[in-house]
Amino acid sequence: MKKSLIVLGAILLLALFAGNCKEAVAVSCTDSVKKLDNQESSFAVKCPANCTSGSVWGTDTYTSDSAICVAAVHAGVITAAEGGEVTVTKAAGESSYNGSQRNGVSTSNWGSYDSSFTVK
């Protein structure tokens, strides 16, 4: 009886975790959160390699029309050489965005924008 309860508990835990796992969405180097707006507030994307050019505004927090994969390279979450999986989290807009140079990617300044995102 005890073994069957342990097995049942393990099966329930696996089912719970499997239900919460979503596969990463394959995106291009220039896809933005705004373009993928049907996604949840936090989701995973799979970035290809060599994403170093594309429009990006901000540093650490980016405007929602910025290229996700280029922003992820800029933030150091993935490398341009390898690409990889990135977790995107939508955020409220900010009053201004400061650009910078990091990891071979230049981002631009921008004023107020209605929505943002972060990557990790």
C-alpha positions, 0 to 999 in steps of 0.5 A, a space after each residue: 500500500 505504501 509503495 503504491 501511494 509513493 508511486 501515485 504521488 510521483 506520477 501526480 508530481 510529474 503530471 503537474 510539472 509536465 503540464 506547466 512546461 511549455 516548449 520554447 517558441 522558435 523565433 527569428 533574429 528580428 521577432 519582437 514581443 509585440 509581434 508575438 503578443 499572443 504569448 503569456 506574460 512569461 514565455 520561452 523562445 529559441 533564438 538562432 545563432 548570429 543575432 547581432 543586428 536588429 532594432 533594439 531600444 533600452 538596456 536590461 529592460 527593452 521596448 516591446 518592439 525590440 528584437 528579442 534575440 538581439 536584446 538577449 545577446 546584448 544582455 549576455 543571456 545568450 551568445 551570438 555564436 550559439 543562440 539558445 533558449 531565452 525566457 522573456 517576461 513582459 513588463 509595463 512601459 517605462 518613461 525612457 529607455 537608455 541605449 548602450 553597447 554590450 557584447 557586440 550589440 548597440 542599442 538605442 535610446 528611446 522615450 516613453 513606450 507603452 510596454 517592455 520586456 526583460 530577458 533571462 
